[in-house]
Amino acid sequence: MRFKVFLDVQIIPQMYRMYLLSFIKDMIRKGDEELYEQLYNGTKNPKPFTFSLYMKDFHLNKESQQYKLKDATLIFSTSNPTIGVAFFNGLSQTDKFTHPEYPFKITSKEIGREQLIKSDVAAFSILNSVLLEDKNKKPILFTDSNFEKELNVITNKQFQSLYGRELYEPLKIHAHKLKKQVIKETNRHADGKVLYYTAQKGDLVLQGNPKDLQLIYQDGLGLRRSQGFGLLEVQNHG
């Protein structure tokens, strides 16, 4: 399930992922409080959703660490229909986000068009950034020789946690056109410190089982997907 939420907002923080996640969590809580408690019960298990923000006519003020923009669109994606329904039900009860510093109004919302992947090869555009790290938190880039191996290790762990199984087939990277992106963010565990993530954005072509590729398309690729990383859009498929 994929949703688009159109926002009337002119200023947001540079480190906006946790800001948007707080909105998403609020929508899920409004839509299904029991589900919210299941998802955020203190464990660090991966969540089956991801999101990205498209900003229109934006400019970063480095001094204030804020984006100034005309308006924005939040894209939310999940393979879990219960989460999708809860999120949309929460939206149906909400017309604005009353953040103390960066409030916004919801001008409209819609269910997005979702592709069905039938081929074992699919070309994707990364709508935000893909993040991969090894067990020592060292970034893994697409140019690293062990990238494909580590991608499979990470994805298998996620699949085990989320779907109770590993990948049906190993993922292979056919091609990519990517560039490194350093992202500034923070969270409630950082004690106000700025965190830096070395991720990558662009396009890539993945080979794998179509059912696996479908879940990756819906729930995201890589780490920290439910914190605004790894959202993919299908370019073309068989």
N, C-alpha and C positions, 0 to 999 in steps of 0.2 A: 504494500500500500504506500502511495506517495501523495503528499499533500503540499500545496503551495499556499502560503499565508502572506498577504500583501500588507505591508506596514507603512504607515505614515510616520516617518521618523527622520529627523534632520541631523542628529548627532548621536554617536555611539562610542563607547570606549575602544581604543585600539585592541585591547585584550578582551574581545567580545564573546568568546566561546562560552565561558562560564555564565556570562550575562544572559545569553540566549538559552543555555541549558536550564537556568533557573526558571525561565518562562515555560519551557517545554515540560519540566517537572510539575510546574503549577497547573498546566493544562491536563496532564495525566492524572494528577491528584483530584482535580475538579471532576474529571470524567469517570474515575474509578478509584476511590481512595484505597480499597483493599488491594488492588493491583499495584498502586503506588507503593504501599507498604511492603509488598513482595519484592518489588524491584530495588527499593532503597531501604533495605533492612540492616544496613551496616556492613554488608559483604562487598567485596570488590569484584564480583563476578561480572563478566562482560554482559552488556545489554544488547538486545536485538533491534537496535535502531541507530540511525545516524542523521546528520543534518548539515546544512550549509546555508550561507547567506549570500545573496546577490545584491550588491549595492549599486545604485544608479548615480552617476555623476559624482563620484566620491573623491575626497581629498583628505590626506592624512596631515594633521597638524602635529608635527613631531614634538613641539614644545608642550602642548597640552595632552599629547598622546590620545587624541580623539579623531575619529573620522567625521567629517562633515559631508553630508550627502543629500540627495533630493528625496529619495525614498528607497525602500528595500523590499526584497522578497525572501522569506524564509522557506527553504525546502526541507521537508521532514520525510524520512523514508523508513519503513519497517517491514519485515516479513511476517510479523506477528499481528494477526487481525485484531486480537484483543487490545493490544497496545494502540493500534491504529484507531479503533473505535473510541477508546478512552480519550486519546488526544483530540480527536475531532469533536467529541461530546464536550470536552472542556472548552474548545474554541467556540462552540455554539453558545456557551454561557458567558462569553467574554468579548468585550469590544475595545478594551485597552489594557495595557500592562503598566501598573502603577509603580514603576521603579523610582526610588527617591532621586536619582540623578539623571537617568536616561529613560523616561517613560515613552511609550509609543501607542498609537491607535491602530487597530486592525481595520483596514478599509474593506477587505474582502478575503475570501478563502475559497479554495476549490480542491477537488480530488484530482491529482495529477495523472497523466497518462503513463502507464507502466508497461514496459516492453516484456515480452515473453521470450526468453532465450531458448532456442531449440538446437543450436549448433554447439559443437565442442570448442569453437573458437569465437571470441567476441572482442570487439574493439570498444574501448571505453575512454571517455574523457573524465578526468578527475575534477570535480566541481569545487573542491577545497584543496586539501593536501593529504597525501598518504604518508603515514608515519610508521616506521619500523625501527625497532631497537633490539639489540641482543640482551642477554641476561644481565649484562653489566651496565645497561642503559646507554650503550654506545650506539649512535645512529647507524643504520644500515642503508646505504644508498643503492639505487638501481645499477650503478656502475660497479659495485662490489661483486667480486666473484662468488661470494656466498649468498647473494641476495635471494636467488630462487629457493635455495635450501632453507634459509631462515624464514622466508615467506610461508613455505609449507609447514614448518614447525609451528609458527605462530597461528596460522589458520587452522591447523588440526586441533590445537589446544582450544581455540575458540569454538570450533564445531563440536568438540566433545562436551564443552560446558553448555552450549546453547541448544544443540540438537541431539545430543547423546550419541554422536558418531563422529568418525573422522571423514575427511574428504573421500569421495568415491574414487577419485583419480588425482594424482599429484598435479599441482598447478605448474604450467610452463609459460614463460614469457616469450612470445613470438617477436614482439617489437615494442619499442617505446620511444617517445620523444618527450623528455622530462627535464626539468631544471630544479636545482636545489632551492629550498625556501626555508629561511630561519623564522620561526614564529615565536612571538612573545606572548606569554599567557601566565595566569596565576590560578590558584585554587585555594580552598579553605585549609588545605594542609600545608601551604607554603609560607604561612605566617607573614603575609604581605610581600614576600619576595617575588621577583620576576623570574619565571621559568622560561628557558629557551629550548625549543624543539626544532631539530633539523629534519625537515620533511621534504617531500618533492611533489611537484604538481605538473600537469600536462596530460599526455595521452599514452595509453598502453594497450597492447593486444594480449589477452590471456587465453590459454588453452586449458581445458579441464572438462569435467563432466557437466553437462548443461544444468543439472539440478544444483550442483555446487556453485556454478557461475551465477545462477539466479539468486541464490541466497546472498552471495557476495555483493551483487548488484543492489539488492534490497537493504542489506544491513551494513554494507560498507566493507572496505578492504584495509587491513593493517590494524594498528593499535589505536586506542582512544577514540574509537568510532562514535561512541555515544557522547563524546565531548567535542564533536564537531570536526572529526577527521574522516577521510576515506570514502566520502560519498561519490559514487560513480554515475555517469550517464552513458547509456549505450549509444555508440556511433552507428554501428551496423552489425548485423548478425545473420546467420543463415536460418 
